[in-house]
């Protein structure tokens, strides 16, 4: 995170993967404002997919 100057929250493996039901990688888990899983995408995603899903959840 320091290398790429990532400023958004990133789940490090501290048990969060198991709690979110992650069985393999890559997986992207989107949480809503209440901390509930809003969407899960298994496999790689691109910037357009990432940003459109974030925008949809924020609406």
PyMOL commands that place a pseudoatom at each C-alpha (Angstrom):
pseudoatom trace, name=CA, resn=UNK, resi=1, chain=A, elem=C, hetatm=0, pos=[0.000, 0.000, 0.000]
pseudoatom trace, name=CA, resn=UNK, resi=2, chain=A, elem=C, hetatm=0, pos=[2.865, 2.371, 0.734]
pseudoatom trace, name=CA, resn=UNK, resi=3, chain=A, elem=C, hetatm=0, pos=[4.583, 1.594, -2.572]
pseudoatom trace, name=CA, resn=UNK, resi=4, chain=A, elem=C, hetatm=0, pos=[1.537, 2.500, -4.673]
pseudoatom trace, name=CA, resn=UNK, resi=5, chain=A, elem=C, hetatm=0, pos=[0.240, 5.232, -2.328]
pseudoatom trace, name=CA, resn=UNK, resi=6, chain=A, elem=C, hetatm=0, pos=[-3.109, 3.482, -1.896]
pseudoatom trace, name=CA, resn=UNK, resi=7, chain=A, elem=C, hetatm=0, pos=[-5.380, 5.677, 0.221]
pseudoatom trace, name=CA, resn=UNK, resi=8, chain=A, elem=C, hetatm=0, pos=[-8.511, 3.514, 0.360]
pseudoatom trace, name=CA, resn=UNK, resi=9, chain=A, elem=C, hetatm=0, pos=[-9.080, 0.760, 2.934]
pseudoatom trace, name=CA, resn=UNK, resi=10, chain=A, elem=C, hetatm=0, pos=[-7.563, -2.577, 1.980]
pseudoatom trace, name=CA, resn=UNK, resi=11, chain=A, elem=C, hetatm=0, pos=[-8.329, -5.793, 3.840]
pseudoatom trace, name=CA, resn=UNK, resi=12, chain=A, elem=C, hetatm=0, pos=[-5.142, -7.462, 4.940]
pseudoatom trace, name=CA, resn=UNK, resi=13, chain=A, elem=C, hetatm=0, pos=[-5.273, -11.102, 5.867]
pseudoatom trace, name=CA, resn=UNK, resi=14, chain=A, elem=C, hetatm=0, pos=[-6.244, -10.882, 9.483]
pseudoatom trace, name=CA, resn=UNK, resi=15, chain=A, elem=C, hetatm=0, pos=[-9.235, -13.181, 9.217]
pseudoatom trace, name=CA, resn=UNK, resi=16, chain=A, elem=C, hetatm=0, pos=[-11.266, -10.791, 7.063]
pseudoatom trace, name=CA, resn=UNK, resi=17, chain=A, elem=C, hetatm=0, pos=[-11.067, -13.050, 3.994]
pseudoatom trace, name=CA, resn=UNK, resi=18, chain=A, elem=C, hetatm=0, pos=[-12.606, -15.946, 5.874]
pseudoatom trace, name=CA, resn=UNK, resi=19, chain=A, elem=C, hetatm=0, pos=[-15.296, -13.707, 7.375]
pseudoatom trace, name=CA, resn=UNK, resi=20, chain=A, elem=C, hetatm=0, pos=[-16.195, -12.475, 3.882]
pseudoatom trace, name=CA, resn=UNK, resi=21, chain=A, elem=C, hetatm=0, pos=[-16.254, -16.000, 2.466]
pseudoatom trace, name=CA, resn=UNK, resi=22, chain=A, elem=C, hetatm=0, pos=[-13.262, -15.549, 0.165]
pseudoatom trace, name=CA, resn=UNK, resi=23, chain=A, elem=C, hetatm=0, pos=[-12.196, -18.938, -1.125]
pseudoatom trace, name=CA, resn=UNK, resi=24, chain=A, elem=C, hetatm=0, pos=[-9.642, -17.829, -3.735]
pseudoatom trace, name=CA, resn=UNK, resi=25, chain=A, elem=C, hetatm=0, pos=[-8.106, -14.803, -5.339]
pseudoatom trace, name=CA, resn=UNK, resi=26, chain=A, elem=C, hetatm=0, pos=[-8.629, -12.473, -7.006]
pseudoatom trace, name=CA, resn=UNK, resi=27, chain=A, elem=C, hetatm=0, pos=[-11.973, -11.482, -5.539]
pseudoatom trace, name=CA, resn=UNK, resi=28, chain=A, elem=C, hetatm=0, pos=[-13.408, -8.008, -5.047]
pseudoatom trace, name=CA, resn=UNK, resi=29, chain=A, elem=C, hetatm=0, pos=[-15.944, -7.463, -2.291]
pseudoatom trace, name=CA, resn=UNK, resi=30, chain=A, elem=C, hetatm=0, pos=[-17.973, -4.259, -2.229]
pseudoatom trace, name=CA, resn=UNK, resi=31, chain=A, elem=C, hetatm=0, pos=[-19.465, -3.215, 1.089]
pseudoatom trace, name=CA, resn=UNK, resi=32, chain=A, elem=C, hetatm=0, pos=[-22.357, -0.804, 1.496]
pseudoatom trace, name=CA, resn=UNK, resi=33, chain=A, elem=C, hetatm=0, pos=[-22.437, 2.065, 3.981]
pseudoatom trace, name=CA, resn=UNK, resi=34, chain=A, elem=C, hetatm=0, pos=[-23.698, -0.337, 6.650]
pseudoatom trace, name=CA, resn=UNK, resi=35, chain=A, elem=C, hetatm=0, pos=[-20.793, -2.730, 6.180]
pseudoatom trace, name=CA, resn=UNK, resi=36, chain=A, elem=C, hetatm=0, pos=[-22.871, -5.390, 4.426]
pseudoatom trace, name=CA, resn=UNK, resi=37, chain=A, elem=C, hetatm=0, pos=[-21.659, -7.164, 1.306]
pseudoatom trace, name=CA, resn=UNK, resi=38, chain=A, elem=C, hetatm=0, pos=[-23.305, -5.336, -1.581]
pseudoatom trace, name=CA, resn=UNK, resi=39, chain=A, elem=C, hetatm=0, pos=[-21.594, -7.255, -4.370]
pseudoatom trace, name=CA, resn=UNK, resi=40, chain=A, elem=C, hetatm=0, pos=[-18.855, -9.824, -4.878]
pseudoatom trace, name=CA, resn=UNK, resi=41, chain=A, elem=C, hetatm=0, pos=[-16.917, -10.308, -8.113]
pseudoatom trace, name=CA, resn=UNK, resi=42, chain=A, elem=C, hetatm=0, pos=[-14.754, -13.385, -8.489]
pseudoatom trace, name=CA, resn=UNK, resi=43, chain=A, elem=C, hetatm=0, pos=[-11.873, -12.908, -10.891]
pseudoatom trace, name=CA, resn=UNK, resi=44, chain=A, elem=C, hetatm=0, pos=[-9.972, -9.903, -12.134]
pseudoatom trace, name=CA, resn=UNK, resi=45, chain=A, elem=C, hetatm=0, pos=[-11.820, -6.669, -12.829]
pseudoatom trace, name=CA, resn=UNK, resi=46, chain=A, elem=C, hetatm=0, pos=[-10.780, -3.537, -14.648]
pseudoatom trace, name=CA, resn=UNK, resi=47, chain=A, elem=C, hetatm=0, pos=[-11.047, 0.123, -13.709]
pseudoatom trace, name=CA, resn=UNK, resi=48, chain=A, elem=C, hetatm=0, pos=[-14.388, 0.607, -15.459]
pseudoatom trace, name=CA, resn=UNK, resi=49, chain=A, elem=C, hetatm=0, pos=[-15.940, -2.327, -13.589]
pseudoatom trace, name=CA, resn=UNK, resi=50, chain=A, elem=C, hetatm=0, pos=[-14.487, -1.134, -10.300]
pseudoatom trace, name=CA, resn=UNK, resi=51, chain=A, elem=C, hetatm=0, pos=[-15.597, 2.474, -10.654]
pseudoatom trace, name=CA, resn=UNK, resi=52, chain=A, elem=C, hetatm=0, pos=[-19.073, 1.659, -12.006]
pseudoatom trace, name=CA, resn=UNK, resi=53, chain=A, elem=C, hetatm=0, pos=[-19.736, -0.717, -9.108]
pseudoatom trace, name=CA, resn=UNK, resi=54, chain=A, elem=C, hetatm=0, pos=[-18.534, 1.816, -6.550]
pseudoatom trace, name=CA, resn=UNK, resi=55, chain=A, elem=C, hetatm=0, pos=[-20.727, 4.513, -8.116]
pseudoatom trace, name=CA, resn=UNK, resi=56, chain=A, elem=C, hetatm=0, pos=[-23.765, 2.185, -8.103]
pseudoatom trace, name=CA, resn=UNK, resi=57, chain=A, elem=C, hetatm=0, pos=[-23.288, 1.349, -4.441]
pseudoatom trace, name=CA, resn=UNK, resi=58, chain=A, elem=C, hetatm=0, pos=[-22.858, 5.009, -3.499]
pseudoatom trace, name=CA, resn=UNK, resi=59, chain=A, elem=C, hetatm=0, pos=[-26.179, 5.964, -5.163]
for i in range(1, 59): cmd.bond("trace and resi %d" % i, "trace and resi %d" % (i + 1))
show_as sticks, trace
zoom trace
